[in-house]
Amino acid sequence: MTAHQFSALFVFALFASVLLQLWLAQRHANHVRRHRQAVPAEFAESITLASHQRAADYTAAKVKFGMIVTVFEAIVLAGFTLGGGIEWLMDVAQDWFGPGILSGVAMIALLGLVNAALSLPFSWHSTFGIEARFGFNQTTPRLFLADLAKSALLAAVLGLPLVAGVLWLMTRMGDAWWLWVWAAWVAFTFVMMWIFPTWIAPLFNKFEPLPDEALRSRIESLLSRCGFKAAGIFMMDGSKRSSHGNAYFTGFGKTKRIVFFDTLLKQLSGDEIEAVLAHELGHFKRRHIMQRMIWTFALMLGLLWLLAQLMHEPWFYQGLGVQSANTATALTLFFLVLPVFTFLFGPLGSWLSRKHEYEADAFAAAETRAGDLIAALVKLYRDNAATLTPDPLHSVFYDSHPPAALRIAALKRQM
């Protein structure tokens, strides 16, 4: 393949990907608007028309904004590649540090800074525009900027040494470097899972033991029945940023913990909270988390092998607007353009995730009561303004969870 041919292929893939994303987004917005005037029959007794219309308007606003972001990100990607942005950043880094690993790390850091600066207005509008307009945002500008600063510091402290290590392995480990990089990345992933609950998450939120003793007792009984050992059951002050409710597992090994947003605890009854937790435990018991990790590790191994083949091809660099072929530009270009060529595989990941959600729901229905999980889901759909009428094709590409009607219908069959 020549550089011109690869450039043409990239341009075609980029345009096709953007057009497909915009078409799917427009379908989704139109579908939601068409069903705005009536609550679906299966939810008519539990969700008011006003709540349904609020969810439709919230979805439409996010979709419209997302379309703008999609176009902007495509322009930025074209600027970094065909427009010579990566080449320019590498020239700047090499002027500062000369050829070598240090200049590669500097180039990737500069790229991250530029990307962060370009995306900042969109993050600001999402938080203080859309989320605030629909009553979800609780973040202050001061907290927003503090989060930004903490995230940047963490990226520097944790990310830059990782990048330096990867570039060193790519330089020193010969043709088998991709195996060494993969092993380092897997190790880094496990370390991050281990330190996240106790070292990283507390930098952003306050965690305290679940204050409701009766609820704690019920949860501990459920954990015991399911054979799940947790280092603690915590409440997180999610309300200081958003009124959206959530719950999650985090950690690895002895650091595993269960976290409930304070907003979720206010939204749901004890029976409903137990059912939601049983759903999350279903992922553990059905080994979904392990399956996803294995799948992710295998996929990364294949991608690194592919990068090892491409980085020796001049057309790979030149076709993407870069003349300085080195490990840093190869790594950067590969992971920048990868989403363009893999977007069509999105439905596969979404299908697997939705399959796991159905299985976790079935587990929860067996361990608690399907009716309690249904009631919890309806409240979460209502209070989080989640649309009950997503476009089916858009859902196939993007939704990690089944549409509300299908999910609840499956649960009702188990009652």
KEKE-3310 file (N, C-alpha, C; in steps of 0.2 Angstrom, whole numbers, plus 5000, padded with zeros to 4 digits):
npx = (5004:5002:5007:4998:4987:4983:4980:4969:4961:4959:4953:4941:4936:4935:4925:4915:4912:4909:4898:4889:4888:4881:4870:4864:4862:4853:4842:4839:4836:4824:4816:4814:4807:4795:4789:4786:4774:4766:4766:4774:4764:4767:4772:4764:4757:4766:4775:4774:4767:4773:4786:4790:4791:4800:4812:4812:4815:4828:4835:4835:4842:4855:4858:4858:4869:4879:4881:4887:4899:4904:4907:4916:4926:4930:4936:4946:4954:4958:4965:4976:4982:4982:4983:4995:4997:5002:5015:5020:5020:5029:5040:5042:5044:5056:5064:5065:5070:5078:5081:5073:5067:5062:5058:5048:5038:5036:5030:5018:5012:5010:5001:4990:4987:4984:4972:4964:4962:4955:4944:4938:4928:4917:4915:4912:4900:4892:4891:4887:4878:4868:4866:4863:4852:4842:4841:4850:4864:4875:4887:4899:4908:4920:4923:4922:4934:4943:4942:4947:4960:4965:4963:4972:4984:4985:4985:4998:5006:5003:5001:5012:5024:5020:5019:5032:5038:5032:5037:5050:5051:5046:5057:5068:5066:5066:5059:5049:5043:5029:5023:5029:5025:5012:5011:5015:5005:4994:4998:4999:4985:4979:4986:4980:4967:4968:4973:4964:4951:4955:4965:4964:4950:4945:4951:4942:4930:4920:4919:4910:4906:4891:4877:4864:4860:4851:4849:4862:4863:4855:4861:4873:4869:4864:4876:4883:4875:4878:4891:4900:4914:4917:4927:4921:4906:4900:4894:4894:4897:4889:4880:4886:4890:4881:4863:4860:4858:4867:4876:4890:4903:4920:4938:4950:4953:4957:4954:4941:4926:4909:4899:4888:4879:4874:4863:4856:4852:4843:4833:4828:4819:4822:4821:4822:4835:4842:4838:4844:4858:4859:4858:4870:4879:4875:4883:4895:4894:4891:4902:4905:4913:4926:4926:4925:4937:4946:4942:4945:4959:4964:4960:4968:4981:4980:4979:4991:5000:4996:5000:5014:5017:5013:5021:5033:5031:5032:5022:5012:5015:5017:5005:4997:5001:5013:5030:5041:5046:5044:5044:5035:5027:5021:5014:5005:4998:4992:4983:4975:4968:4962:4948:4941:4942:4936:4923:4912:4912:4906:4893:4894:4901:4891:4881:4886:4887:4873:4868:4874:4868:4855:4857:4862:4851:4842:4848:4847:4833:4831:4837:4832:4818:4809:4800:4804:4816:4811:4803:4813:4821:4812:4810:4823:4825:4815:4819:4832:4830:4830:4827:4813:4810:4820:4829:4829:4840:4850:4851:4857:4870:4875:4870:4874:4865:4850:4835:4823:4809:4811:4819:4812:4801:4807:4810:4797:4793:4799:4793)
npy = (4994:5011:5028:5037:5030:5025:5036:5040:5030:5032:5044:5041:5032:5040:5050:5041:5035:5047:5051:5040:5040:5053:5050:5040:5047:5057:5049:5043:5055:5059:5048:5048:5060:5058:5049:5056:5062:5053:5041:5026:5011:5001:5008:5017:5018:5021:5031:5048:5059:5071:5068:5059:5067:5076:5068:5064:5077:5080:5069:5073:5085:5081:5073:5082:5090:5081:5078:5089:5089:5077:5080:5091:5084:5075:5084:5089:5077:5075:5087:5084:5073:5072:5085:5088:5090:5081:5079:5092:5094:5084:5089:5101:5095:5088:5098:5103:5092:5084:5070:5054:5044:5053:5065:5059:5056:5069:5074:5066:5070:5084:5083:5077:5089:5098:5092:5092:5105:5109:5102:5107:5118:5111:5101:5110:5116:5105:5102:5114:5119:5109:5099:5107:5114:5104:5101:5093:5096:5098:5103:5115:5129:5131:5118:5110:5115:5111:5097:5095:5100:5090:5078:5081:5081:5068:5061:5065:5060:5046:5042:5047:5041:5028:5029:5032:5020:5011:5016:5014:5000:4997:5001:4994:4980:4973:4963:4957:4966:4970:4960:4962:4975:4973:4964:4973:4983:4975:4972:4985:4989:4980:4985:4998:4995:4990:5001:5011:5012:5016:5025:5034:5037:5043:5056:5063:5061:5060:5046:5036:5024:5014:5022:5017:5006:4995:4993:4990:4978:4970:4970:4964:4951:4947:4947:4937:4926:4926:4923:4933:4943:4958:4973:4983:4993:5007:5024:5037:5054:5058:5068:5080:5083:5079:5075:5063:5046:5031:5015:5005:4992:4991:4990:4977:4961:4961:4974:4976:4984:4990:5003:5015:5029:5043:5049:5039:5031:5039:5039:5026:5012:5001:4987:4989:4994:4983:4974:4980:4979:4965:4963:4969:4960:4949:4950:4948:4934:4927:4929:4939:4951:4945:4939:4950:4957:4947:4947:4960:4960:4951:4957:4969:4963:4958:4970:4977:4968:4971:4984:4982:4977:4987:4998:4997:5001:5013:5020:5020:5030:5041:5042:5047:5059:5061:5062:5059:5045:5036:5027:5034:5042:5032:5024:5034:5038:5026:5023:5035:5034:5022:5021:5025:5015:5005:5007:5001:4989:4991:4987:4973:4973:4980:4971:4960:4966:4969:4957:4952:4960:4956:4943:4946:4953:4942:4934:4943:4943:4930:4930:4940:4949:4950:4960:4970:4974:4979:4990:4998:5000:5007:5019:5024:5026:5036:5046:5049:5054:5045:5040:5031:5027:5023:5024:5009:5005:5014:5010:4998:5000:5009:5007:5000:4994:4985:4991:5000:4995:4981:4976:4976:4969:4956:4954:4953:4941:4932:4933)
npz = (5000:4996:5003:4998:4995:5008:5014:5007:5011:5024:5025:5019:5028:5039:5035:5032:5045:5053:5046:5048:5062:5064:5057:5064:5076:5073:5069:5081:5089:5082:5083:5097:5099:5091:5099:5110:5115:5122:5135:5136:5136:5145:5155:5160:5172:5181:5177:5174:5161:5160:5166:5157:5145:5149:5149:5136:5130:5137:5132:5118:5118:5122:5112:5101:5105:5105:5092:5087:5094:5089:5075:5077:5084:5074:5065:5072:5074:5060:5059:5068:5061:5046:5044:5050:5063:5073:5068:5070:5084:5088:5082:5090:5103:5101:5098:5111:5119:5111:5100:5106:5120:5130:5122:5115:5126:5130:5118:5118:5130:5127:5117:5124:5132:5123:5118:5129:5132:5120:5122:5133:5133:5128:5138:5149:5144:5143:5157:5164:5155:5148:5158:5169:5165:5165:5178:5184:5187:5200:5202:5206:5198:5204:5209:5198:5191:5200:5200:5187:5188:5197:5190:5179:5186:5191:5179:5174:5185:5185:5172:5163:5167:5164:5150:5147:5150:5141:5129:5131:5132:5119:5112:5116:5117:5105:5091:5098:5107:5108:5116:5128:5131:5132:5143:5153:5153:5157:5170:5175:5174:5184:5195:5196:5198:5210:5218:5216:5224:5237:5236:5225:5221:5233:5232:5225:5230:5245:5256:5266:5279:5276:5283:5287:5297:5297:5283:5280:5287:5279:5267:5270:5273:5260:5253:5259:5256:5243:5242:5241:5246:5253:5256:5262:5264:5257:5257:5245:5242:5230:5226:5227:5214:5205:5202:5198:5201:5207:5208:5212:5210:5216:5215:5219:5223:5240:5242:5237:5236:5240:5233:5236:5228:5237:5232:5226:5237:5242:5233:5232:5240:5254:5249:5236:5234:5238:5228:5217:5221:5221:5207:5203:5209:5202:5190:5196:5200:5188:5182:5173:5174:5174:5162:5153:5156:5152:5138:5135:5137:5128:5116:5117:5116:5103:5096:5099:5093:5080:5078:5079:5067:5058:5062:5055:5042:5030:5024:5033:5042:5034:5026:5036:5038:5044:5045:5053:5058:5072:5088:5097:5088:5081:5091:5095:5083:5080:5090:5089:5077:5077:5082:5071:5062:5068:5072:5067:5073:5085:5089:5092:5105:5112:5111:5118:5131:5134:5134:5146:5155:5155:5160:5173:5178:5179:5188:5199:5201:5205:5217:5225:5223:5208:5206:5214:5208:5196:5200:5206:5194:5186:5194:5193:5179:5178:5187:5183:5170:5159:5142:5138:5125:5115:5099:5090:5081:5084:5098:5096:5092:5103:5116:5131:5140:5140:5131:5140:5140:5135:5144:5156:5152:5151:5165:5170:5165:5173:5185)
capx = (5000:5006:5005:4992:4981:4981:4977:4962:4957:4958:4948:4935:4934:4933:4919:4909:4911:4905:4891:4885:4886:4876:4863:4861:4860:4847:4837:4837:4832:4818:4812:4812:4802:4789:4785:4786:4767:4762:4770:4773:4758:4769:4775:4759:4755:4772:4779:4769:4768:4778:4792:4792:4793:4807:4817:4813:4819:4834:4839:4836:4847:4861:4860:4860:4875:4884:4882:4892:4905:4906:4910:4922:4932:4933:4940:4953:4958:4960:4971:4982:4985:4983:4985:5002:4998:5007:5022:5022:5021:5035:5046:5042:5046:5063:5068:5066:5073:5082:5078:5073:5061:5060:5054:5041:5034:5034:5025:5011:5010:5008:4994:4985:4986:4980:4966:4960:4960:4950:4937:4936:4922:4912:4914:4909:4893:4888:4889:4884:4872:4863:4864:4860:4845:4837:4841:4855:4870:4876:4894:4901:4914:4927:4924:4924:4941:4947:4942:4951:4967:4967:4964:4978:4990:4985:4987:5005:5010:5003:5001:5018:5029:5018:5021:5039:5040:5030:5041:5057:5050:5046:5064:5073:5064:5066:5052:5044:5041:5022:5022:5032:5021:5005:5012:5016:4999:4990:5000:4997:4978:4978:4988:4975:4961:4969:4974:4958:4946:4958:4970:4962:4943:4945:4953:4937:4923:4920:4916:4909:4902:4884:4875:4858:4862:4846:4850:4868:4862:4852:4866:4878:4866:4864:4883:4885:4872:4881:4898:4904:4917:4919:4931:4917:4900:4901:4890:4898:4893:4888:4876:4889:4891:4875:4858:4859:4859:4871:4880:4895:4908:4926:4943:4952:4956:4955:4951:4934:4921:4903:4898:4881:4878:4869:4857:4853:4849:4837:4828:4825:4818:4827:4820:4824:4842:4844:4838:4849:4864:4859:4859:4877:4881:4874:4889:4901:4892:4891:4909:4905:4919:4932:4925:4926:4944:4949:4941:4949:4966:4965:4959:4974:4986:4980:4980:4998:5003:4995:5004:5021:5017:5012:5026:5039:5028:5032:5015:5007:5016:5016:4998:4993:5003:5019:5037:5046:5044:5047:5039:5030:5022:5018:5009:5000:4994:4988:4977:4971:4964:4959:4941:4938:4942:4933:4917:4907:4912:4903:4887:4897:4902:4885:4877:4888:4885:4866:4867:4876:4863:4849:4859:4862:4844:4839:4851:4843:4826:4831:4840:4827:4811:4809:4796:4808:4821:4807:4802:4820:4823:4807:4812:4830:4823:4811:4823:4838:4827:4832:4822:4810:4809:4826:4828:4832:4846:4855:4853:4861:4877:4878:4867:4876:4860:4844:4830:4819:4803:4813:4822:4807:4797:4811:4809:4790:4792:4802:4789)
capy = (5000:5018:5033:5041:5025:5024:5043:5040:5025:5035:5050:5038:5029:5045:5052:5036:5035:5053:5051:5035:5043:5058:5047:5036:5051:5060:5044:5043:5061:5059:5042:5050:5065:5055:5046:5061:5064:5047:5037:5019:5008:4997:5013:5023:5019:5023:5037:5053:5062:5076:5065:5056:5072:5079:5063:5065:5083:5079:5065:5076:5090:5078:5070:5087:5092:5076:5078:5095:5086:5072:5084:5094:5079:5073:5090:5089:5071:5077:5091:5081:5068:5074:5092:5089:5092:5077:5081:5098:5093:5080:5094:5105:5090:5086:5104:5104:5087:5080:5063:5049:5043:5059:5069:5055:5057:5076:5075:5063:5075:5090:5081:5077:5095:5102:5089:5094:5112:5109:5099:5110:5121:5106:5099:5115:5117:5099:5102:5120:5120:5104:5096:5112:5116:5099:5101:5088:5098:5101:5105:5123:5131:5129:5111:5108:5116:5107:5091:5096:5100:5084:5074:5082:5079:5061:5059:5066:5056:5039:5041:5049:5035:5022:5030:5031:5013:5008:5018:5011:4993:4997:5003:4989:4973:4970:4962:4955:4972:4970:4955:4965:4980:4970:4962:4979:4986:4971:4973:4992:4988:4977:4990:5003:4992:4989:5007:5016:5013:5019:5031:5039:5039:5048:5063:5067:5061:5058:5040:5034:5018:5015:5024:5014:4999:4990:4991:4987:4971:4966:4969:4959:4945:4946:4946:4931:4921:4925:4921:4939:4946:4965:4976:4988:4995:5014:5029:5042:5060:5060:5073:5087:5085:5078:5072:5056:5040:5026:5011:5001:4988:4994:4987:4971:4957:4963:4981:4976:4988:4992:5010:5018:5036:5046:5051:5032:5029:5043:5037:5019:5009:4995:4981:4991:4994:4976:4971:4983:4976:4959:4964:4969:4953:4944:4951:4944:4927:4925:4930:4944:4955:4942:4938:4957:4958:4943:4949:4966:4959:4948:4962:4973:4959:4958:4977:4978:4965:4974:4990:4980:4976:4993:5003:4997:5003:5020:5022:5021:5037:5046:5042:5050:5066:5061:5060:5057:5038:5033:5023:5038:5044:5026:5023:5040:5038:5020:5024:5040:5033:5016:5021:5027:5009:5000:5009:4996:4983:4993:4983:4967:4975:4982:4965:4956:4969:4969:4950:4951:4964:4951:4938:4949:4954:4935:4932:4947:4941:4924:4931:4945:4949:4954:4966:4976:4977:4983:4996:5002:5003:5013:5025:5027:5029:5042:5052:5051:5056:5041:5039:5024:5025:5024:5021:5002:5004:5018:5006:4992:5003:5013:5005:4994:4991:4984:4996:4999:4990:4974:4974:4975:4963:4950:4953:4951:4934:4928:4935)
capz = (5000:4996:5007:4996:4996:5015:5016:5004:5015:5031:5024:5017:5034:5044:5033:5033:5052:5055:5043:5051:5069:5063:5054:5070:5081:5070:5070:5088:5091:5079:5086:5104:5098:5089:5105:5116:5117:5126:5139:5134:5140:5151:5160:5160:5179:5185:5175:5172:5155:5161:5167:5150:5140:5151:5147:5129:5129:5139:5127:5112:5119:5122:5105:5097:5107:5103:5085:5086:5097:5084:5069:5080:5085:5067:5062:5076:5072:5054:5060:5071:5057:5039:5045:5052:5070:5077:5066:5073:5091:5089:5081:5096:5108:5099:5099:5118:5122:5106:5099:5111:5124:5133:5118:5114:5131:5129:5113:5120:5135:5123:5113:5129:5135:5118:5118:5135:5130:5115:5124:5139:5132:5127:5145:5152:5142:5145:5164:5166:5151:5147:5164:5173:5162:5166:5185:5187:5189:5207:5202:5205:5194:5208:5210:5191:5189:5205:5197:5181:5190:5200:5184:5175:5190:5191:5172:5174:5190:5183:5165:5160:5168:5160:5143:5146:5151:5135:5124:5132:5130:5111:5109:5119:5117:5099:5088:5103:5111:5110:5121:5135:5133:5134:5150:5157:5153:5161:5177:5177:5175:5190:5200:5196:5201:5217:5222:5215:5229:5243:5235:5219:5222:5239:5230:5221:5233:5252:5257:5273:5279:5275:5289:5289:5300:5295:5276:5280:5289:5274:5262:5272:5272:5253:5251:5262:5252:5236:5243:5239:5251:5251:5261:5265:5260:5258:5254:5242:5241:5223:5226:5226:5207:5201:5206:5195:5206:5204:5213:5209:5214:5214:5218:5217:5229:5247:5242:5234:5240:5237:5234:5234:5228:5242:5228:5225:5243:5243:5228:5232:5246:5255:5245:5229:5234:5239:5221:5213:5222:5218:5200:5202:5211:5196:5186:5199:5200:5182:5180:5168:5175:5172:5155:5150:5157:5147:5131:5134:5137:5122:5111:5117:5113:5095:5093:5099:5088:5073:5078:5078:5060:5055:5063:5050:5036:5029:5022:5039:5045:5028:5025:5041:5039:5049:5042:5058:5060:5078:5092:5100:5083:5079:5096:5095:5077:5080:5094:5087:5071:5078:5083:5065:5058:5072:5074:5064:5077:5091:5090:5095:5112:5115:5112:5124:5137:5135:5136:5153:5159:5156:5165:5180:5180:5180:5195:5205:5201:5209:5224:5228:5219:5201:5206:5217:5203:5191:5204:5206:5187:5184:5197:5190:5172:5179:5190:5178:5164:5154:5138:5137:5118:5111:5092:5090:5078:5088:5104:5094:5092:5108:5122:5135:5143:5135:5131:5146:5139:5134:5151:5161:5150:5153:5172:5172:5163:5179:5192)
cpx = (5004:5003:4998:4986:4979:4978:4970:4958:4955:4953:4941:4932:4931:4926:4913:4907:4907:4898:4886:4883:4881:4870:4860:4858:4853:4841:4834:4833:4825:4813:4809:4806:4795:4785:4785:4779:4763:4767:4769:4768:4761:4772:4770:4757:4760:4776:4774:4771:4773:4785:4795:4794:4799:4813:4818:4817:4826:4838:4840:4841:4854:4863:4862:4867:4881:4885:4887:4898:4908:4910:4916:4928:4935:4938:4947:4957:4961:4966:4977:4985:4987:4985:4992:5003:5003:5014:5025:5024:5027:5041:5047:5046:5054:5067:5070:5071:5078:5078:5078:5067:5058:5056:5048:5036:5031:5029:5018:5008:5007:5001:4989:4983:4982:4973:4961:4958:4955:4943:4934:4929:4916:4910:4910:4901:4889:4886:4885:4878:4867:4861:4861:4853:4840:4838:4845:4861:4870:4883:4895:4907:4920:4928:4925:4931:4945:4948:4947:4958:4969:4968:4970:4984:4990:4987:4995:5009:5009:5004:5008:5023:5027:5020:5028:5041:5038:5035:5048:5056:5050:5053:5069:5072:5063:5059:5047:5041:5034:5020:5024:5027:5014:5006:5012:5009:4994:4992:4998:4989:4976:4980:4983:4969:4962:4970:4968:4954:4949:4963:4967:4955:4942:4947:4948:4930:4925:4916:4916:4905:4894:4880:4868:4860:4857:4847:4857:4868:4859:4857:4871:4875:4866:4871:4885:4881:4875:4888:4902:4907:4920:4923:4927:4911:4899:4895:4895:4894:4893:4884:4879:4891:4885:4869:4856:4861:4863:4874:4885:4900:4915:4932:4945:4955:4953:4953:4944:4930:4914:4901:4891:4881:4873:4862:4853:4849:4843:4831:4824:4824:4823:4827:4823:4832:4845:4844:4843:4856:4864:4860:4867:4881:4881:4880:4895:4900:4893:4897:4909:4911:4925:4931:4927:4933:4948:4949:4945:4957:4968:4965:4966:4980:4986:4981:4988:5002:5002:4999:5011:5022:5017:5018:5032:5037:5028:5026:5010:5008:5014:5009:4994:4997:5010:5025:5042:5044:5048:5042:5034:5025:5018:5012:5004:4995:4989:4982:4973:4966:4961:4951:4938:4937:4938:4926:4911:4906:4908:4897:4889:4898:4896:4881:4879:4886:4878:4865:4869:4871:4857:4851:4859:4855:4840:4842:4847:4836:4825:4833:4835:4821:4811:4805:4799:4813:4817:4805:4808:4821:4818:4809:4818:4829:4820:4816:4830:4836:4830:4826:4819:4809:4815:4825:4832:4839:4851:4856:4857:4869:4879:4876:4871:4871:4854:4839:4825:4813:4805:4816:4817:4802:4800:4810:4802:4789:4795:4798:4784)
cpy = (5006:5022:5036:5036:5025:5031:5043:5035:5028:5040:5047:5035:5034:5048:5047:5035:5041:5053:5046:5037:5048:5055:5044:5041:5055:5055:5043:5049:5061:5054:5045:5055:5062:5051:5050:5062:5058:5043:5030:5015:5004:5001:5018:5023:5021:5029:5042:5056:5067:5074:5062:5061:5076:5074:5064:5072:5083:5075:5069:5082:5087:5075:5076:5090:5087:5076:5084:5092:5081:5075:5087:5089:5076:5078:5090:5083:5072:5082:5088:5076:5071:5082:5094:5091:5088:5078:5087:5097:5089:5085:5098:5101:5089:5092:5105:5099:5083:5073:5058:5048:5049:5064:5065:5056:5064:5077:5072:5068:5081:5089:5080:5084:5099:5099:5091:5101:5113:5107:5102:5114:5117:5103:5104:5116:5111:5099:5108:5122:5115:5101:5101:5114:5111:5097:5095:5090:5101:5104:5113:5123:5129:5122:5108:5109:5112:5100:5090:5096:5093:5078:5074:5080:5071:5058:5060:5061:5048:5038:5042:5043:5029:5023:5029:5024:5009:5010:5015:5003:4992:4998:4997:4982:4970:4968:4960:4960:4972:4965:4958:4971:4978:4968:4968:4982:4982:4972:4980:4992:4985:4982:4995:5001:4991:4996:5012:5017:5017:5025:5036:5041:5044:5055:5067:5067:5059:5051:5038:5028:5019:5016:5020:5007:4993:4988:4988:4979:4967:4965:4964:4952:4942:4944:4939:4925:4920:4924:4927:4942:4953:4968:4982:4990:5003:5018:5035:5048:5062:5066:5080:5088:5084:5075:5065:5051:5035:5021:5007:4997:4992:4990:4980:4967:4960:4970:4982:4980:4989:4999:5012:5026:5038:5047:5044:5030:5033:5041:5031:5017:5003:4989:4983:4991:4987:4972:4974:4980:4969:4958:4964:4963:4948:4944:4947:4936:4924:4926:4935:4949:4952:4941:4944:4958:4953:4945:4956:4965:4955:4953:4967:4969:4959:4965:4979:4974:4968:4980:4988:4979:4983:4998:5003:4999:5010:5023:5024:5028:5042:5047:5046:5057:5067:5059:5057:5050:5036:5030:5028:5040:5038:5024:5028:5039:5032:5021:5030:5038:5026:5016:5022:5020:5004:5001:5004:4990:4985:4989:4976:4968:4976:4976:4961:4959:4969:4961:4949:4955:4959:4946:4940:4950:4947:4933:4936:4945:4934:4925:4935:4944:4953:4960:4972:4979:4981:4990:5001:5004:5008:5019:5028:5029:5036:5048:5054:5053:5052:5039:5032:5022:5026:5021:5014:5002:5008:5014:5001:4994:5006:5010:4999:4990:4990:4990:4995:4994:4983:4972:4972:4969:4956:4949:4951:4944:4930:4929:4929)
cpz = (5000:5001:5005:4996:5003:5017:5013:5008:5021:5030:5023:5024:5039:5042:5034:5040:5055:5053:5046:5058:5068:5061:5060:5075:5079:5071:5077:5091:5088:5082:5093:5103:5096:5094:5111:5119:5121:5129:5137:5138:5146:5157:5162:5168:5183:5184:5172:5165:5155:5162:5160:5145:5142:5149:5140:5127:5131:5134:5120:5112:5119:5116:5101:5098:5105:5096:5083:5088:5092:5078:5072:5081:5079:5064:5066:5075:5065:5054:5063:5066:5050:5039:5047:5059:5074:5075:5069:5081:5092:5087:5087:5102:5107:5100:5107:5121:5118:5105:5105:5115:5127:5128:5116:5119:5131:5124:5115:5125:5132:5120:5118:5132:5129:5117:5123:5134:5125:5117:5130:5138:5131:5134:5149:5150:5144:5153:5166:5161:5151:5154:5169:5171:5164:5174:5188:5190:5196:5207:5202:5201:5197:5208:5203:5189:5194:5202:5191:5183:5193:5195:5180:5179:5190:5184:5172:5179:5188:5176:5161:5161:5164:5152:5142:5146:5144:5129:5125:5130:5122:5108:5110:5118:5110:5096:5093:5108:5113:5115:5128:5136:5135:5141:5155:5158:5157:5168:5179:5178:5182:5196:5201:5199:5208:5221:5221:5221:5235:5242:5230:5220:5228:5237:5227:5226:5241:5252:5264:5273:5279:5282:5291:5291:5298:5287:5276:5282:5283:5268:5263:5271:5265:5251:5253:5258:5245:5236:5240:5246:5249:5257:5265:5261:5262:5254:5251:5241:5234:5221:5225:5219:5203:5205:5203:5201:5203:5210:5209:5213:5211:5217:5216:5223:5236:5247:5239:5239:5236:5238:5232:5234:5234:5238:5227:5231:5245:5239:5229:5239:5248:5251:5238:5229:5235:5232:5217:5214:5220:5211:5199:5204:5206:5192:5189:5199:5193:5178:5174:5168:5172:5165:5151:5150:5152:5140:5130:5133:5130:5116:5111:5114:5106:5092:5093:5094:5081:5073:5077:5071:5056:5056:5059:5043:5035:5027:5028:5042:5040:5026:5030:5043:5043:5045:5047:5061:5066:5082:5095:5094:5081:5084:5096:5089:5077:5084:5093:5082:5072:5079:5076:5061:5062:5074:5072:5069:5084:5093:5094:5103:5115:5116:5117:5130:5139:5137:5144:5157:5160:5161:5172:5182:5182:5187:5200:5206:5205:5216:5228:5225:5213:5202:5209:5212:5198:5194:5204:5199:5185:5187:5194:5183:5173:5182:5187:5171:5158:5149:5138:5130:5114:5104:5093:5087:5082:5095:5102:5094:5099:5115:5126:5139:5139:5136:5137:5145:5139:5141:5156:5159:5152:5160:5174:5170:5169:5185:5193)
residu = (MET:THR:ALA:HIS:GLN:PHE:SER:ALA:LEU:PHE:VAL:PHE:ALA:LEU:PHE:ALA:SER:VAL:LEU:LEU:GLN:LEU:TRP:LEU:ALA:GLN:ARG:HIS:ALA:ASN:HIS:VAL:ARG:ARG:HIS:ARG:GLN:ALA:VAL:PRO:ALA:GLU:PHE:ALA:GLU:SER:ILE:THR:LEU:ALA:SER:HIS:GLN:ARG:ALA:ALA:ASP:TYR:THR:ALA:ALA:LYS:VAL:LYS:PHE:GLY:MET:ILE:VAL:THR:VAL:PHE:GLU:ALA:ILE:VAL:LEU:ALA:GLY:PHE:THR:LEU:GLY:GLY:GLY:ILE:GLU:TRP:LEU:MET:ASP:VAL:ALA:GLN:ASP:TRP:PHE:GLY:PRO:GLY:ILE:LEU:SER:GLY:VAL:ALA:MET:ILE:ALA:LEU:LEU:GLY:LEU:VAL:ASN:ALA:ALA:LEU:SER:LEU:PRO:PHE:SER:TRP:HIS:SER:THR:PHE:GLY:ILE:GLU:ALA:ARG:PHE:GLY:PHE:ASN:GLN:THR:THR:PRO:ARG:LEU:PHE:LEU:ALA:ASP:LEU:ALA:LYS:SER:ALA:LEU:LEU:ALA:ALA:VAL:LEU:GLY:LEU:PRO:LEU:VAL:ALA:GLY:VAL:LEU:TRP:LEU:MET:THR:ARG:MET:GLY:ASP:ALA:TRP:TRP:LEU:TRP:VAL:TRP:ALA:ALA:TRP:VAL:ALA:PHE:THR:PHE:VAL:MET:MET:TRP:ILE:PHE:PRO:THR:TRP:ILE:ALA:PRO:LEU:PHE:ASN:LYS:PHE:GLU:PRO:LEU:PRO:ASP:GLU:ALA:LEU:ARG:SER:ARG:ILE:GLU:SER:LEU:LEU:SER:ARG:CYS:GLY:PHE:LYS:ALA:ALA:GLY:ILE:PHE:MET:MET:ASP:GLY:SER:LYS:ARG:SER:SER:HIS:GLY:ASN:ALA:TYR:PHE:THR:GLY:PHE:GLY:LYS:THR:LYS:ARG:ILE:VAL:PHE:PHE:ASP:THR:LEU:LEU:LYS:GLN:LEU:SER:GLY:ASP:GLU:ILE:GLU:ALA:VAL:LEU:ALA:HIS:GLU:LEU:GLY:HIS:PHE:LYS:ARG:ARG:HIS:ILE:MET:GLN:ARG:MET:ILE:TRP:THR:PHE:ALA:LEU:MET:LEU:GLY:LEU:LEU:TRP:LEU:LEU:ALA:GLN:LEU:MET:HIS:GLU:PRO:TRP:PHE:TYR:GLN:GLY:LEU:GLY:VAL:GLN:SER:ALA:ASN:THR:ALA:THR:ALA:LEU:THR:LEU:PHE:PHE:LEU:VAL:LEU:PRO:VAL:PHE:THR:PHE:LEU:PHE:GLY:PRO:LEU:GLY:SER:TRP:LEU:SER:ARG:LYS:HIS:GLU:TYR:GLU:ALA:ASP:ALA:PHE:ALA:ALA:ALA:GLU:THR:ARG:ALA:GLY:ASP:LEU:ILE:ALA:ALA:LEU:VAL:LYS:LEU:TYR:ARG:ASP:ASN:ALA:ALA:THR:LEU:THR:PRO:ASP:PRO:LEU:HIS:SER:VAL:PHE:TYR:ASP:SER:HIS:PRO:PRO:ALA:ALA:LEU:ARG:ILE:ALA:ALA:LEU:LYS:ARG:GLN:MET)
# end
